[in-house]
Amino acid sequence: MIAEGRPVNPITIKPYFPADQMVGDLTMFAYVIRLASEAVTISSAYDYGRGVIEMWARHQLIATAQDLDALARNMPVDMTLEKIIG
């Protein structure tokens, strides 16, 4: 369809889906409609990407804090606080 220059959207591809096939509790067509309506659009892609990066950074910060907590609780005898912080 794309190669022919025709629009591809849930309505134009509906005839290609079997009417009785289910995806979970939805028909295949209802699933495609839901998928299209919940897709990230170009206009919101930047904000979505920033949110993903922010959550990743928070996850990294939490993991580092947990590692420091474990190290502080089970600090080897030859380890000093300056070595942990530095």
N, C-alpha and C positions, 0 to 999 in steps of 0.2 A: 504494500500500500504506500509506504513512504517513497519507495523508488518510483512509483507511478505519480507521485505528487499529490496523492489523496490524503486527507486528514485522517489521523489515527487518534481515536478517542473511544471511550466505552460504547458509545452508540454505534459507531461505524464498525467496530469489531464484534458486536453482539452476535451476528449470524455465525461466527466462527466457533462459538462456544456451545458445547452440548447443554441443553436446557435442564437436564436432570442430574448433571454431575455436581457434587457438593464439595465444598472446602470447609471443613468443620461443620458448623450449623448454617452456613450460607450457600446459596447457589453460586456457581462459578461467576455468573454475571454480577450478582450482588457483591461478591468478593472483589471483582475488578472495579466496580463503582466505588466501593469503600477504599480500595487501594489508591485509586486516582484522587479521591477527595482528601485523603490524608497524606499525600505525597508532599515533599518539601518543594516549594516553588522557587524559581530563580530569585524572586524579590525577597524571600525570607532565608535564602541559603546562607548569606553572610551571618545573620544573627544566629542561625542554627549552628553554624560552624564555630562561632565565638563561644556559644554555650557548651559545645562539646570540648573545646580547648580548655575552658574554665573548669569544667568538671574533671578533666584529666589532671590539670594542675593541682586541684584540691585533693584528688586521689593520691598523687605523688607526695604532697605535703603530709597527708595523714600517714602514708606508708613510712616516710622518713621519721616522723614523730614516733611511730610505733617501734621502729628500729632503734632509735635513741633511747626510748623507754626500756626496751629489753636489754640494751647494752649497759645502761645505768644500773639496772637491777642486778645484773650478773657480770659486773665489771671485773675483768681479770686483775690480779694483784699488781702486775707490771703496767697497767693502764692508768693514766692520769686524766683528770678532768680536762686539762689543756689539750691532750691528744684527742679526746672525744670531740671537743668543740672545734678544734683546729682542723 
